[in-house]
């Protein structure tokens, strides 16, 4: 006879906990704790438990021994707690479900059939992944057996706790059993085991119903709700509810109407925030039992503190009280108070009064920096009364959430730095929390009104600061030289006041942040060069002329600038050019204007960039100092008929300038015909980027040619001598006819499947081509279908400004030689006299998403298949690659980006970060597991993780 054959009719509830081996450091060795709740009316000893490890093995007979004797649950004399400790070393990384089959459940469970002959099943899923580190599963600190009162609201909270700070989500599910039982599931290599494969196949128990199901009690006794002011609030007489809060795990049953046992399972999902996004890394399934008793007893009512937030280092103190409900003359009894939480200990809860009438206890927790976390800590308090036997005790419980944040960094100071580039040197005290991961540095021009609340962490965007740097948490200084995207110091503007704040961030998975520091500010004397004019002096295709002006920079304190000064003026096309071409270098500081000639101001808008440069003698090792002023564009005007009737003209203008144009209206000028003077016809408000004006003069004549330009008037607020900055647009002409019809654009999609199926893609010569075609619509009504050509526009992202690609007379366009296929296009039709139609629909396509790695490479010196790299991949921004040997030890790691000619490019070198060609150290031939975290260059910045294995053969 098998030792477990006598296991029968005794199991009420249970769950399994897991934690990694922190003794030997083996990442695949896991320790488990299983808690089973058994019926004291059964004589089954439950001395051993059969466990299945999830890798095709199980605990061999007689099974896992119970640790010590059965233990009592306070206030619950009919149930005992049984604890089993065991461990297992897994053969590899991966996801594994450890489970338990118990034979059998205790009799009389109402919401399933034949519980006395139904086995009991629970499980916990763990993830062993070198990228996650050593993870601990959630633990459920509150007992899994509870008493409920007839026609009273029942509450249960498992008081779940995750020691790593991972997020938890709760979901009800049916109780489960395994049809094959232990004998049919357990198998070799256990001697005396069953005939199975050690892989349980659980199913829902027969006729499972949630406790509020009317079929349990029949039509003569339908379950209905009673009054309740909790969540969800009770609706007396409405159908009963049995629900679990997805975030807190709180179970509410409103309300039982039949005596007996009920079982229900729920799962606790463990989610971790990783650099690649949220990932589910674990799942605990608890099966619990609720015992509904008949009595006139009423459950007590507990009061807990309001949810709070504290700064690490503060002591949390909370008073909990409870009274026994005496409604309807019910007897008040002494009350026992309990607290369940993963932070007990070190936190403590001590009851000081039992009542009646009032029971009282005090919770105390001395927090420290290790408690900082993004998620609040949960403490579940339970009050249990003590009626005279045989009346069963009842409970009330409520959760308390405590959020712990990091203290603000102290003594932040900012002073002007030394050197040729204007900079600020920030210093602060060593951060008190040594477990913080990094310090974020923020800056804004002039002071902010932002004042963080007692537990407001970080710096919100509404405060007006911009993040300018990040340093390790052990750093206590930072120099702000206003670095550009390429890491080149641009220098801070003279004459400005800069204000700073910093805060600390804590590492994942718990995360969390500190309160922001106090603000500190520093002012710089002198003035930087400011752009003040980009004025179109002449409109033409080849004879266009632009005057660009700026203010002269002034050194701090009247001390002359070091080095040889000069201005470098550069020009780009469009409102937001990505590249600029130097057009002039002026060596005299007195030269503050430049006339740019031979431009196509008729068709193009230009943006200018000014750099104040100081170079040093050949023997001076200092690099040139380049102070870039904010860029400024010309004003670009368009004019189109407002309707097919051609009775008015809509004039629009755009710009991108560092000064304020919005404080004064723009002035619109018009001329009739090719000669004569322009007349001012009106003004219109303008915004930070442009405006519109409708010329509805009744003297306008259809078929006549009109010319328009717009003049803005800007200012730099607070600078008196820069109070009026007029700038003119180019002259725009149009024949007042019906507008051209609007095109409808189609973009031929990229065949991603064909590219992904190629033996190797991309190769050095592979480039993308996008093909566009369009037809004219009949909108607006009465539009002119006679067009002279089309203008095509492109942007590489779903949002942002379009750039002009070119013109064509055909209703199609080929955009080739592209590094990626993703992008958006728009088209305008060009009518007689150069009148433009409304812009077509915007047609976009995203980049393909494919990434395939080989499973073998041969770094044997023959230069064939010598490095590990993707076989096929669509455009990516970044690949973070890690390789591990069979024992989980990392042997290689690197990060490659789109600028790298070959992604990953592992030549079999090791250990971590050491290339074989550079050190002579190589990894042994064999199979290695890899983790490739890929960030694609698509619109959504899609991040995917690729796991697998690769064999090295030499």
N, C-alpha and C positions, 0 to 999 in steps of 0.2 A: 504494500500500500504506500502511495506517495505521502510524505509528511503533510502536504497541504490538503489532503483529502478531507481532513476533519474541519477545514475552514468553512464555516457555514453560518449564514443568517446573523451577521453581527456588525456589518460595516455601515456607518452613518455618513461619514464625510471624510475629506482629506485633500491634500495638495502636496506638491514637491518643490523644493527650493534647490538652487544650484549656485555654486561659487567656484572660481578657478583656484588652482593650486598656487599658493604664494610661498610655498616652502622650498620646493625644488626648482621652481621656475619653469616647469614643463607646461607650455600653453595648452597642451591637449589633455592634461590631467585635470579632471573636474570632480569636486566634492559635492555630494548631494545630502539633503535632509528631507525625509518624508514624514509627514504628520498624518496619522490616521485617527479618526474618532470612532470608537466602538460602543456598541450597546451593552450596558452592564447587565442586562437581563439574559444575555447569552453566556454560555460557559465555554465558548471558543477562546483559547488563550491568545491567539494572534501573536505568537512568539516569533514567527518568521514571515517575510514578505517576498514575493516574486517580482523582480524588476526586470524590465527590458530596456536596454541601453540606447536603442535607436540606430545601432550600427550592425544589426544582425546577430547580436549576442545578448545573453541574459544571465541573471544570477542563477547559478546551478542549485539544485535541491541540496539542503533544505531551504535555501534562500537567505535573505538578509536578516540577521537577528535583530530583535528589538533592543533598543538601548535602555537598559534598566527596566523597572516595573512600570505598569500602567500609572498614569497620573490623573488626578481629579481635575475637573473644571470647576472653579469657584462658583458656588451657587447652583451647580447642575449635578445632582447626585446620580443621574441615570446614564451618564456618558463618561468615558475615560479617553485620555489622550495617549497615543502610542507613537514613539519617535524611533525612526530608523536612520542610521547614518551609513552611507556607502560611498564609494568612489569608483571612477572608471577612467582609463586612459584611452582616448580615441585614436584611430589609426591615421587620421588626417584632419585638415581643416574642413569645415563644412557646417551644415545645419543638421542637428540631431534631435530626435524626440525621445526622451526618456519617459517610460510609462510604467504603470502598475495595474495588474489585474488582481482583484480580490474576490474571493468566493466565500460568501455572497453578501448581498445587502440585507439589512434587518427587515423583518416582515412588516406588512401593513402600510407601505408607502402608497398614498392615495392617488398620486398623479402619474402612476405607471402601473402596468400589469405585472402581477406575480413577482413582486420584489424579492420574496424569499428565495426564489430560484433564479434570480438575475444577478450576474456578477457586477462588480464595481470597477470603474475605469477612470483614471486620472492621468494627466501627462504634463510635461513641461518641455518646451522646445528651446534649445540653446543654439547659439551661433559661435563657432570657433573660427576666428578670422584674425590673422596677424594685424590687419589694418585697424581692428577695433580694440586691440589690447585685451586685457583680462577682464571679462565682463561678468557681473553678478546679476542673477535673475531677481525679479521683484519678490519680496516676501510679504506674506499676508499675516499681520500681527494679531488680528482679532480672531477668536475661535470660530470654527465653521459650523457650530451647532448652536441654535438659539431657540428660545421659547417665544411663542406668540399667543396673544389672548383672543378669544372668540369675539368677532365684530369690533376689534380694535386695530388701529393702524400698526403694522409691523415694520420695523426698521432694522437694517443691517448694513454695516460698513466694514469691509475686510481690513481697513486700516493698512492699505498697501504702502510699501516703502521700497524705493529703489536706491541702493547705496551709491550708485554711480551718477545719480541725478537724471536718469533717462525719463522721458515722458511716458506716462501710462494711459491706456485707454481700456475701458471695460465694456463687455458685451455679454448679455445673457445667451445661453445656448442649452439645448436639451442635455440631460444626463445621458451617459453612454455606457455601453457594455460591449463585450467581445464574444460573439457567438461561439467561437471555438474554445473559449475558456483558456485556462492555463495549460492543460494537457495538450490541446490542439494547437497551441501557439508556440510553446517552448520546444526547442529542438536541440540538435547537436551544436556544439561538442559536449553538452552536459551529459554526464553519465546518469542514467535513470530519468532523463528528461522526456519530454513528449515527442511528438512526430512533426512538429511545426517548423517554422523558419525563424523563430524569435522576432517576428515582425507582427505586432498586434494589428488587427483590422477592426477598429471599433465602429459601432453603429449606435444610433439612438436607441434607448431602451424601448421596449414594446409599449405603444400607446402613451408616449410621454405627452403630458400637457402641463402648461405653466399653471401655477397654483390658483390663478384667478379664472381659469377656464370653467364655464358654467356646467360642462358635462361631468365634472367631478362630483358635484353635489346634486345634479338633476334639476329638472324644471321646478320642482316643488320648493327648492331652497336656493334661489339664484343669488350669487355673490354680488353685493352692492357696496358702494363706498359709504363711509361715514364722514362726519365733519372733521376736517384737518386743516390747520393753517400753515403747514409746511410746504415742501415742494415735492411733487405737484400738489396744489391745494385740493382738498377733498370736495366732492360734489355729492352731497347726500342723496342716495337713491340711484345714482348713475352706476353703470356697470363697473365692477371691481377692476382695479388696475394692479399689475405687478411689473414694475419698471426698475431699471438700473441707470444711474447717471453715468454717462460715458466718461466724464472727467474725474469724478470723485469716487466712483464705485458704489455710491449709496443706493441700496435696494429699498424700495418702498412698496409695501403690499397693503392696499386699502380696498377691502379688508377681508380676513378669513371668515367663513361661515360654517366650516365643517371641521370637527375635531380630527386629530390624527397627525401622521407624519407626511411631510412633503420634501421632495428632493429637487434641487435645481442646480445646474452648473453655470459657471460664467468663466469667461476667458479674460486674462489681463495681458494686453498687448504691450510690449516694451519697444518704444521708439527712440532712436538716437539721432541727434542732430550731428551730422558729419560735414566736412568741407564740401562734400558732393550733394548735400541735401539730407532730408529725413529718410531714415531707413528702419524698417522693422527688424529687430535683432533677437526677439524672444517672445515666448508665449507661455503663460502659466494657466492651466485649467484647474479650477477648484470645483469640487462637487460638495455641496453643503446640504444640511438637513434643517428643516424648520419644524418644530413640534408645537402644534396648536392645541391649547388646553382650554378646558371649560372652567370658568370661575366667575365670581362676581368681582374679582380683583380688577383694579384699573391700573394701567401702567403709570409709573412715576413720570414726572416732567422735569427735564434737565435744562439748565441754562449754562451756556458756555460763553467765553469772551468773544468779542467781534474779531474777525480776521485782522491781522496786524502785519506790519513790515518793520523790521529792526535792522540796525546797522551792526555788522559783525563786531563782536566784543561786548555788546549790550546783554544784560540779563533779561530773559523773558519770564515774566511772572503772570500767571492767569488764575483767577478764582473761578471755580466751578461749583454750582449749587444745584440741588434737586429737592423737590417735594413730592410726596406720595399723593396721588390724586384722590381726594376725599369726596368727589362728586357723588351725589345720591346716597350719602351716608356710608360710603366705603371706609373701611378701617385704614388709618394711616399706620405705616410700619417703618422701622428703621430701613435705611437705604445704604447699599454698598456702592461705592463709586469706583470705576476702573478707567484706566487710560491705556490706549494701545497706539504705539507708534514705533517706527524704526529708530527714532532718536532717544528712546527710553531703553537702557541708559545711553548717554550720560544724564539726559534729562530725568527728572524725578516727578512723581505725583504722590502726594500724601493726603489722605483723608483725615480731617480734623474733627468732623461732626457726622454722626449717622442719622440724627433726628429720631423720631419726628419732633417738630414739623420740618426742620431744615437740615439736609445733609450738605456738607461743604468739604471741598478739598482744594489744594493748591498745587499748581503745576509750576515747576521751576526749570529753566534751561539757561545755562551760561554759554552763549554762542561764541564762536571764534571764526577766524578767517576760513577754516576748512568747511564751514557750513554755507558759504556764499553759493547760491544756485539761482538759476533762472526760474525754476518751478518752486512753488511753496511747499513747505513740509506739512504733512497732515498728521494731526493728533485726533484720534477718535475717543470721545469720552462716553462712558456708558453708566447709567444709573439702574440698579436692580433692587426691587423691593424684597421684602421677606415675610410674606403672609404665612399664616399657620397652616401646617400640612393638614390635608393633602393638597391644598390650593397651590398651584404652581406660581413661582415668582415671574414677574414681567419686567421688561426693560424699556428704557428710552435711551437714545444715543444721538449725538450730534458731532460733526467734525469741526475742527478748528484749524485754520491754515495760517502758517507763519512763514513769511518770506524774509530771507536774510540777504542783505545787499552789502557790497563792499564799502568801507569808509572812504570819504573823499581824500584824494592826495592832498598833502599839506605843503604850505609855504611856497606856492608857485610864484616865481619872480621872472621878470623879463627886463633885460637891459640891452642897449645898443651894443652890437659886436664890433670887432675891429676887422680890418682888411679892406680891400678895394671894393668889394660888393657890400652894399648896405644890408645888414642882417641883424637879427635879434637873437640873443642867447637866453634860453630858458633854463632855469634850474628849479628843483623841488627836492623836498626831503625824501630819503629812501622810503619806498612804499611799505607800509606796515604789514601788508598781507603778502608773505613770501610765496604763496601758492598762486598768485595772479600770473597771467601769461604775458600780458603786454599792456602798454600805456598808449592811449590814443591822444594825439595833439590836435587841437582845433584853433582856428584863427578867424577873426573878422575885423573889418575896418570900423573903428570906433566902438564904443562900449555897447553892450547888449543889456536889455532889461530882463533877461532870463534869470530867474531865481529858482533853483531846483527845490522841489518839495522834500519832506523828510526822507522819502524813499524813492525819489525820481532818479533813476539811473541813466547814465549816458548823457548825450546832448541832442535834443530834438532838432529837426531841420528848421522848425519855426524860430529857433533862437538866432538864426542868421549866421552861424559859424560854418566854416568849411574845414573838413579834415585835411591836414597838411602833412601828417607824419604818424608813424607807429614805431615804437621802440620796445625792447624787452622790459619786463616789469622791474628789473634790477637797475635800469638806467635812471639817472637823475639829472640829465642835461640834454638839451636839444638845440641845435642851431638852425634857425629859419632863414634860409637864403633865397626863398621863393623859387624852388626848383621847377623847371618845366617838365613836360612829359618825358623828355630824354634824360632827366637828371642833371640838367645844366642850370647853374645858379643864375637867376635873372635879377636878383637883388630886390629888396623892398623899395617902395616908392618913398622918396624923400618928401617931407611935408605932411606925412600921414601919421595917424595914430593907430596902432595895431593892438588888438586885445586877444588874449589867449585863455583857454581853459583846457584841462586834461582830465581824463578819467581812466580807470583800470578796467580791463576785461579779464575774465577768468576762463580757464580752458574747458573745452568740451570733454565729456558729455554733459556735466552739470551746468557749465556755462555760468552766466551771471555777470554782473558788472557793478561798478562802484558809482557812488554819487559823484557828480562833476566837482572839480576843484573850484575854489574862488577864482574870479576873473582877475587877471593882471594885464596891464597895458603899458606900452612903450611908444614914445613919440620920436619922430626923426625930423631934424631940422633940414632946411633946404627944400628944393623942389625938383621933381623929376620932369622929364620932357613929356608934354601932353599934346596929343593930336587935337587940332582945333578947326581944320578946314580940309574938306575934300570937295572941291567946287568944280563943276563942269563948265569950263570957259568956252568950249566949242564942241558942237555935235557933228560927227562925221564918221565915215567908215574907216578912212585912213588919216584924216586930218583932225581927229578928235584931240581935245586938249583938256588937261585937268590940273588945277592948282592945288597943291597939298602943303599945308602949313602946320607948325607946331610951336610950342613954347620952348624957350631956352632953359635947360636944366640949371639949377643952382646948387652949389655944394653946401654942406652943413657948416655953419659957423664961419662962413667966408673963407675957409681953407681951400686952396685951389685943388682941383681934381688931380689925382696922380695919373701919370702916363700921358700918352698922346691921344686927345679926344677926337672923335669924329661922329658923324651921323651916317647910318646906313639905312636907306629907304628901299623897301621891297614892295612888290605889287603882286597881287593874285587876282584871279577872275572869280566873280560871283560874290554872294553875301558871306559865305563861310568857306573860303578856299582852304584846301589841305596843303597846298604848296605855295610858296612865295618866291619870286625871282628878284634878286637885287637889281635896282635900276639906277641908283646914284649913291655915291659916297662923298659927303661934304666934310671937309677938314676944318672949316671955321665954325665955331660955336655961334657966331653971329648970323650964319645962314640958316634961317628957320622957315624958308619956303622953297618949294621946288615945283617947276612947271613940267608936267609929264606930257609929251607930245606924241603925235603919230599913233593915236589910239583909235580903236573902234568903239567910240562912245555911243554910237547909234544903236548897236546891237548888244553891247556888253556892259555889265556893271563891274566895277573894280573895287577892291579892298586893299588898303595900304597898311604896312607894318613899319614902324620906326624903331631902330635900335640905336641907343647911345653907347658907343664903343670906346673903350680905352685900351690901347696897346702899350707894351713896354719894350724897352731897349733889348736888342738881341741877347745881351748878357744877363738879363733879368729873367729868372725862371718862372715868373708869374704868368699865368694864362691870361689872355685878353678878357676884359670885363665887358659883358654885354647886358645892358638894361633895356628890355623891350617894353615899349608903351602899348597899351591896349590898342588893338587894330580899329580902323575906321573905314567905312565904305562910302561910296558916292550914293547920292539919292537917285533911285531908278524909277522912272515914271512910265506908266502905260495908260492908254486911252482906247476905249471901245464904245461903240454904240450901245445904249442901254436896252434897246428893243429892236425888233425887226422893222418897226415903223420909222426908225432912224430919226427920232425927234430930240434926243438928248445924248450926251456923252458922259460916260463914267470914267473919271480920272483917278488912278490909284498910284501910290508910291510906296517904296520900301527902302529901308536902310538898316545898318547895324553899326552904331557909333557909341563911343564911350561917354559922350556928353548927353545932356537931357534936352531932347527936342520937344517933349510933351508939354512943357510949361507954356509955350506960346503956339498959336495956330500957324499952320502952314499957309502960304500965299500961292494962289493958282493964277497963272498968266496964260493968255490965249492970243493968237494972231490968226487972222483970216487970210488965206492965200500965202504965196511964197515970199511976198515982200511986205514992208511996212513994219511998224513998231508993235511990240507986244503990249497988251493991255491987262491990267489987273482986273480979274473978273470975280474974285471972292476969296474967302479964307475958310479953312476947315480945321477942326481939331485933329491932332495927330498923336499917335501912341508911341511907345518905346520902339516900335518896329515899322510904323508907317500909318497910312490913312487913306481915305477915299473922299471924293467930291463929285457931285453930279452937276454937270453943266446943262441946265434945262432952259437956257436962253431961248425965248420964242422966235428970235431972229435967225436961229440956226437953219441952214438950208441943206436939204438932202442933196448929195452929190458934190457938195463943196469940200475943199480941203482945209483942215484946221490944224494948227500947231499949238502944243501945250508944253509948259514946263512948270515945275513946283519949286518953291524956295522955302526951306525950313529955317528956323531961327532958334539955335540951341544955347545952352549955358552950362557951366560947371557950378552947381549950387555952392554958395559960400565963398566963391572966388570972384571978387568984384571986377577985376580987369578981364575976366572971361565970362561976361554977362550977356554978350550978344555975338553969336557965331552963325552968320548967315551962310547957307550953302544951297547952290542951285543944282537941279537935276539936268539930265540931257533934255533936248527938245524932242518931243514925240509928235509925229504927224499922223493924221488919219483922214481918209475920205469918208464923209458921213453917209455911209450906205448901210444896208442891212448887214449884220455881222455874219461871218462865215459860220457854216454849220459845225457843230461840235463832233470830233471824231470819237468812235468807240474802239478801244484798243484791246488787242488779244496778244498774249505772250505765250509762245510755244514752250511747253514744259520740258525740263531736262529729263532724259531717260536715266534715272538713277539706277534702276535694276540692271541696265546694260553695263553701266560703268562698274557697278559692284561685282559683276560677273567676270570682268576681265582678269586674266592671270596676274597682272600687275597694274595698279593704277593709284596715283598718277605716275607717269614717267616724266623725265625732265622736260620734254617738249609738249606735254599735255596742257592745253588751255581750254577754257570754256567759251562758248559762243551762245548768245541769246538772240532769238529771232522774233521780231515784232511785226505785226500787221494790224491794219485798222480799216474801218469803213466810216463814211460820213453818215451821221444821223440826220433827222429832220428837226432837231432842236437847236436853238429856240424856234418857235413857230415863225415861219416866214424867212428863215435864215438863207444865206446865199451859198449854194452848193458849188459855185465857181470859185475855186481856190487856186493859188499860184504855187503852193508848196506847204511843207509841214516843218514844225520845229519839234525836236525830240529831246526829252529831259530824262535824267537818271539820278537815282540816289541808291547807295548800297544797303540802306536800312529801311525799315517800314516807316520811320518818321524822320523828320529833319528836312533841310532845304534840298531842293532839286538842283542839279548842275546841268548846264546846257551841253548836249552831246553834239548836235549838228542839225543841218537841214537836209531835206530830201524833197524831190518832186513826186516821188512814188509813194503809194500807201503801204510801205513796208520799210524795215530798217534792220540791219544786222550789226549787233554790238559784239565784237569779237576780241580775242586776246585777253580774256578775263581770268584772274586767279581763282575766282569762285563764281558760281552761277546765281547766287542770291542777289536780289535787288528789286527795285521798283522803277517803273517807267510811266511817263505821261507824254501826251502829244497835244500840240495846238496846230490848228489849220491857219494858214496865212492867206488873207483875202486881198483884193485889189487895194493898192495904197498901203500895204503892209499891215492892215487891220488883222488882229489875232482873234481867233475864236476863244470861247471858254475852254478851259483845260479838260481833256478827256478824263475818263475814269482812270484811276491809278491801278496798274496791273503789276502784281508782285509775284515772285516765286522765291521760295526759301532754298537754302543750300541742301544738298542731299545729306542723309545721315547713314553712313555705313563705315564700319571699321572692322577689319578682319586680320587676325594674327595667325602666323603659321604655328605648327606644333613641333618643328624641328629646325635647327640650324647647325652648321658645321664649321666652326672657327678653327680649321686645320691648316691654314696658311695657303690654300689654293685660290683664295679670293672668290670662291664660289659659295654663295649662301653663307657668307662669313659673319653676318651680324643679324641680330634679331630685330626685325622692323615689321611694320604692317605690310601685309600683302596688298590690301586695298584699303583706301580710306578717302572719305570726302573731306572737304576743308575743315581743319581743326584749329583751335586757338592754343591748346595746351594739352600735353599728355604727361601725367605723373605715373611713373612705372616703378613697380617693386617686384623683385623676384625672391623666392624663399626656397630653401631646401626642404627635404621631406620631414625634417624635425621642426619646421617653422622658423628657422633662423634666416634672417634677411641676408642675402648675398649680393644684391645689387639694387640700386635706386637712382633714378635720375628724373629730371623734368625737361621736356623738350617743347618747343613752341613752333608756331607756323613759320618763324624765321629760320628754323633749323632745316638744313637741306634733307636730313633723314631723321624721321621720328624714332624715338627710343634708342636705336643704334647700339644695342648691347653686344659687345664682342666676346662675351663669355668670361669677362674679367671679374675679379672679386678680391677681397670682400667688398662691402658696400662702398660704392663710389670709386673704386679703383679699377681702371681699365687694364686689361691684360697687357696691351701693347705698351702701357706706361710703367708698369711695375713688375712685370714678369709673373704676377700672381694670377692664377686662373682657377676657375671653379672646376670641380671634377665632372667628368662625363656622367650623364644621368638625367633624371627627370626633375624639373623644377616647377614650382607653382608660381603663378604670377597674378598680380593685381594691377590692372591698367585703368586709371581714372582719366577719362577723356572728356574734355570740354570742346564741343563742336562750335564751328563758326557760323551757326545758324542764327535766326532772329531771336530765338528764345534762350540762347546760350545753353543749349541742352547739355546736360552732364550725364554720362553713363559710365558704369563700372563693368569692366570685362575681366572675368576670372577664367583661368584655365591652366593648362600645363604645357611645357615645352621641353623637348629633349635635346640635350647638347651631345653631338657626336663628333669626335675628332678623328 
